[in-house]
């Protein structure tokens, strides 16, 4: 398997960082991460695919080592990530052959692909697909007063964000049930770029206020994007706590959905299972 190396892509207003598994001549796979995480958190998932693809795993705006501006006060939708991903695709030396992602990254990839003249196949793990009524509400003026009711946003704002050193973070996180279910080494992969130095030690690279704004910023039109792409989209849906809530809406638009035993963070809990599914999705797409 090929080892990853750091890469960066320069934008007018900053830099997008990424991990790249170099494999010249191989088809390119771009994988976008979930809210609050970073590209490196998926190393164990992506590494087994490195002989088959050249892989790019970016840190989205407001995450990891990326320096693009991230202002929670003006953040209303994931369309900003779609624009960033399109700009990233344009900076690659050849067209991506497969677009993939997890959770927010999966949904943002769907939004980006819908804007492409010739989109490649998509393999999306646990995209956030909500009822149409919620998206309509999020695009209305009333959302300013209602978004505070989004439980995940409120929880993100309460997140601890300051520790004396990295070891203290690992000790704290390992004691929590969510992280205890992760495969060995995934937590360390996430924290490698998920923390940054501060005056008092370390803090989260993804500011909790930006993470909260992502949960609340649902003004995009995901189902319209799904309708444009149809059966070129494959989705992996977890059996527990899934964010693929509107399966009827996706299926009606031709999206193929496969169910897997596990939770929303299955890429962290069982990376080998998701890697195998991505490989099968590539087979189905003829790659």
C-alpha positions as CSV (number, residue, x, y, z in Angstrom):
1,X,0.0,0.0,0.0
2,X,1.1,3.6,-0.7
3,X,1.8,5.9,2.1
4,X,0.1,9.3,2.2
5,X,1.9,12.6,1.9
6,X,0.8,16.2,2.7
7,X,-0.4,18.4,0.0
8,X,-1.9,21.9,-0.3
9,X,-3.9,23.8,-2.9
10,X,-3.8,27.6,-3.0
11,X,-7.0,29.6,-3.2
12,X,-7.4,33.3,-3.5
13,X,-8.4,33.6,0.1
14,X,-6.3,30.9,1.7
15,X,-5.0,27.4,1.4
16,X,-6.8,24.0,1.3
17,X,-4.7,21.3,3.0
18,X,-5.0,17.6,2.1
19,X,-3.5,14.2,2.4
20,X,-2.6,12.7,-1.0
21,X,-1.8,9.0,-1.7
22,X,0.3,9.5,-4.9
23,X,-0.3,6.9,-7.6
24,X,0.5,8.5,-11.0
25,X,-1.8,7.3,-13.8
26,X,-4.3,5.7,-11.5
27,X,-7.9,7.1,-11.4
28,X,-8.4,9.9,-8.8
29,X,-10.6,9.4,-5.8
30,X,-11.5,12.5,-3.8
31,X,-12.9,11.8,-0.3
32,X,-14.5,14.6,1.8
33,X,-14.8,14.3,5.6
34,X,-17.6,14.8,8.1
35,X,-18.3,17.9,10.1
36,X,-15.6,18.5,12.8
37,X,-13.1,16.0,11.4
38,X,-10.4,16.2,8.7
39,X,-9.0,14.2,5.8
40,X,-6.4,12.4,7.9
41,X,-9.1,10.9,10.2
42,X,-9.9,8.5,7.3
43,X,-6.4,7.2,6.8
44,X,-7.3,3.6,7.7
45,X,-10.3,3.6,5.4
46,X,-8.4,5.1,2.4
47,X,-5.1,3.3,2.7
48,X,-6.3,0.0,1.4
49,X,-7.5,1.7,-1.7
50,X,-4.2,3.4,-2.5
51,X,-3.0,0.8,-4.9
52,X,-6.2,1.2,-7.0
53,X,-6.6,5.0,-6.9
54,X,-4.7,8.2,-6.4
55,X,-6.5,9.6,-3.4
56,X,-7.0,13.1,-2.3
57,X,-8.5,13.7,1.2
58,X,-8.9,17.4,1.8
59,X,-9.4,19.3,5.0
60,X,-12.6,21.3,4.3
61,X,-12.9,25.0,5.1
62,X,-12.7,25.6,8.9
63,X,-11.2,22.1,9.5
64,X,-7.7,20.6,10.0
65,X,-4.8,22.6,8.5
66,X,-6.9,24.5,5.9
67,X,-6.7,28.3,6.2
68,X,-9.7,29.3,4.2
69,X,-11.9,31.8,6.2
70,X,-14.7,30.3,8.2
71,X,-17.1,32.8,9.8
72,X,-20.0,31.2,11.7
73,X,-22.0,34.4,11.6
74,X,-22.4,34.3,7.8
75,X,-22.6,30.5,7.3
76,X,-26.0,29.4,6.0
77,X,-25.5,26.3,3.8
78,X,-23.0,23.7,2.7
79,X,-22.9,25.3,-0.8
80,X,-19.6,26.9,0.3
81,X,-18.1,23.4,0.6
82,X,-19.5,22.5,-2.9
83,X,-17.7,25.6,-4.3
84,X,-14.5,24.7,-2.5
85,X,-14.6,21.1,-3.8
86,X,-15.2,22.2,-7.3
87,X,-12.2,24.5,-7.0
88,X,-10.1,21.6,-5.7
89,X,-11.2,19.4,-8.6
90,X,-10.1,22.1,-11.0
91,X,-6.6,22.2,-9.4
92,X,-5.9,18.5,-10.0
93,X,-3.9,17.3,-12.9
94,X,-6.7,15.1,-14.2
95,X,-10.4,14.7,-13.7
96,X,-11.6,12.8,-10.6
97,X,-12.9,9.3,-11.5
98,X,-14.8,8.8,-8.3
99,X,-16.1,11.3,-5.7
100,X,-16.8,10.1,-2.2
101,X,-17.3,11.4,1.3
102,X,-18.8,10.9,4.8
103,X,-21.7,12.8,6.4
104,X,-21.4,16.5,5.7
105,X,-18.6,15.7,3.2
106,X,-20.8,13.3,1.4
107,X,-23.6,15.8,1.1
108,X,-21.2,18.6,0.0
109,X,-19.8,16.2,-2.6
110,X,-23.3,15.6,-4.0
111,X,-23.9,19.4,-4.1
112,X,-20.6,19.9,-6.0
113,X,-21.2,17.1,-8.5
114,X,-24.6,18.5,-9.4
115,X,-22.8,21.6,-10.7
116,X,-20.4,19.7,-12.9
117,X,-21.1,19.4,-16.6
118,X,-19.9,15.7,-16.6
119,X,-20.0,14.5,-13.0
120,X,-18.2,11.2,-12.2
121,X,-19.9,8.5,-10.1
122,X,-20.4,9.2,-6.4
123,X,-20.0,6.8,-3.4
124,X,-21.5,8.5,-0.4
125,X,-21.2,7.2,3.2
126,X,-24.0,8.4,5.5
127,X,-24.8,11.7,3.7
128,X,-27.0,14.0,5.7
129,X,-30.3,13.8,3.9
130,X,-33.1,15.5,5.8
131,X,-36.9,15.9,5.2
132,X,-37.7,18.5,2.5
133,X,-39.7,20.6,5.0
134,X,-36.5,21.2,7.1
135,X,-34.5,22.5,4.0
136,X,-37.4,24.8,3.1
137,X,-37.5,26.1,6.7
138,X,-33.7,26.6,6.7
139,X,-34.0,28.9,3.6
140,X,-36.7,31.0,5.2
141,X,-36.2,34.2,7.2
142,X,-37.7,32.4,10.2
143,X,-34.6,30.1,10.4
144,X,-32.7,32.8,12.2
145,X,-35.0,32.3,15.2
146,X,-35.4,28.6,14.8
147,X,-31.9,27.3,14.2
148,X,-31.1,27.4,17.9
149,X,-33.4,24.4,18.3
150,X,-30.9,22.2,16.4
151,X,-29.7,19.9,19.2
152,X,-26.4,19.0,17.5
153,X,-25.5,22.7,17.1
154,X,-26.2,23.4,20.8
155,X,-24.1,20.4,21.8
156,X,-21.2,21.5,19.6
157,X,-21.1,25.0,21.2
158,X,-20.7,23.4,24.6
159,X,-17.7,21.3,23.5
160,X,-14.5,21.6,25.5
161,X,-11.8,23.4,23.6
162,X,-8.6,23.7,25.5
163,X,-6.1,21.2,27.0
164,X,-2.5,21.4,28.3
165,X,-1.2,18.9,25.6
166,X,-2.2,16.3,23.1
167,X,-1.8,13.4,25.6
168,X,-4.5,15.0,27.8
169,X,-6.9,15.1,24.8
170,X,-6.3,11.4,24.0
171,X,-6.8,10.4,27.6
172,X,-10.1,12.4,27.8
173,X,-11.5,11.2,24.5
174,X,-10.6,7.5,25.0
175,X,-12.8,7.5,28.1
176,X,-15.9,8.4,26.1
177,X,-18.1,5.7,24.7
178,X,-18.2,7.3,21.2
179,X,-14.4,7.1,20.7
180,X,-14.1,3.8,22.5
181,X,-16.0,2.2,19.6
182,X,-13.4,3.5,17.1
183,X,-10.9,1.1,15.5
184,X,-7.4,1.3,17.0
185,X,-5.4,4.2,15.8
186,X,-8.3,6.2,14.2
187,X,-8.5,8.6,17.2
188,X,-4.8,9.4,16.8
189,X,-5.2,9.9,13.1
190,X,-8.0,12.4,13.7
191,X,-6.2,14.3,16.3
192,X,-3.0,14.6,14.3
193,X,-4.6,17.5,12.3
194,X,-7.7,17.9,14.6
195,X,-5.7,19.8,17.1
196,X,-3.6,22.9,16.8
197,X,-1.2,24.7,19.2
198,X,-2.6,27.5,21.4
199,X,-1.2,29.9,24.0
200,X,-2.2,27.5,26.8
201,X,-1.5,24.2,25.1
202,X,-3.7,22.8,22.3
203,X,-7.2,23.4,21.0
204,X,-9.5,22.0,18.3
205,X,-8.6,22.9,14.7
206,X,-12.3,23.0,14.0
207,X,-13.8,25.8,16.2
208,X,-16.9,24.5,18.0
209,X,-18.8,27.6,16.8
210,X,-18.0,26.6,13.2
211,X,-19.0,23.0,13.8
212,X,-22.3,24.3,15.3
213,X,-22.9,26.6,12.3
214,X,-22.5,23.6,10.0
215,X,-25.2,21.7,11.8
216,X,-27.5,24.7,11.6
217,X,-26.6,25.8,8.0
218,X,-29.1,23.7,6.1
219,X,-30.0,26.2,3.4
220,X,-28.7,24.0,0.5
221,X,-30.9,22.0,-1.9
222,X,-29.7,18.5,-1.5
223,X,-32.7,16.7,-3.1
224,X,-32.4,18.9,-6.2
225,X,-28.8,17.8,-6.6
226,X,-29.8,14.2,-6.1
227,X,-32.4,14.5,-8.8
228,X,-29.8,15.8,-11.3
229,X,-27.4,12.9,-10.6
230,X,-29.8,10.0,-10.2
231,X,-28.4,6.5,-10.4
232,X,-24.8,7.7,-10.6
233,X,-25.0,8.0,-6.8
234,X,-24.5,5.1,-4.4
235,X,-25.2,5.6,-0.7
236,X,-24.1,3.5,2.3
237,X,-26.7,3.9,5.1
238,X,-25.9,2.8,8.7
239,X,-28.4,0.7,10.6
240,X,-28.2,2.8,13.8
241,X,-28.4,6.6,14.2
242,X,-28.3,7.2,10.4
243,X,-28.4,10.7,9.0
244,X,-29.9,9.3,5.7
245,X,-33.3,10.2,7.0
246,X,-35.1,10.8,3.7
247,X,-34.5,7.5,2.0
248,X,-37.8,7.8,0.1
249,X,-36.7,11.1,-1.4
250,X,-33.3,9.7,-2.5
251,X,-34.8,6.4,-3.9
252,X,-37.4,8.4,-5.9
253,X,-34.5,10.2,-7.6
254,X,-32.8,7.0,-8.6
255,X,-30.1,6.9,-5.9
256,X,-29.0,3.4,-4.9
257,X,-29.0,2.8,-1.2
258,X,-27.2,-0.1,0.7
259,X,-27.7,-0.7,4.4
260,X,-24.8,-1.7,6.7
261,X,-24.7,-2.8,10.3
262,X,-23.2,0.0,12.4
263,X,-23.6,3.6,13.4
264,X,-23.2,7.0,11.7
265,X,-19.4,7.0,12.4
266,X,-18.9,3.6,10.8
267,X,-15.9,4.9,8.8
268,X,-14.1,5.3,12.2
269,X,-15.6,2.2,13.8
270,X,-15.1,-0.3,10.9
271,X,-12.9,1.4,8.3
272,X,-12.2,-1.9,6.5
273,X,-15.9,-2.5,5.9
274,X,-16.3,0.9,4.3
275,X,-13.2,0.5,2.3
276,X,-14.6,-2.7,0.9
277,X,-17.9,-1.0,0.1
278,X,-16.0,1.8,-1.7
279,X,-14.2,-0.8,-3.8
280,X,-17.5,-2.5,-4.7
281,X,-19.0,0.9,-5.6
282,X,-16.0,1.5,-7.9
283,X,-16.6,-1.9,-9.5
284,X,-20.3,-1.0,-10.0
285,X,-19.2,2.2,-11.7
286,X,-16.9,0.4,-14.0
287,X,-13.7,1.8,-12.6
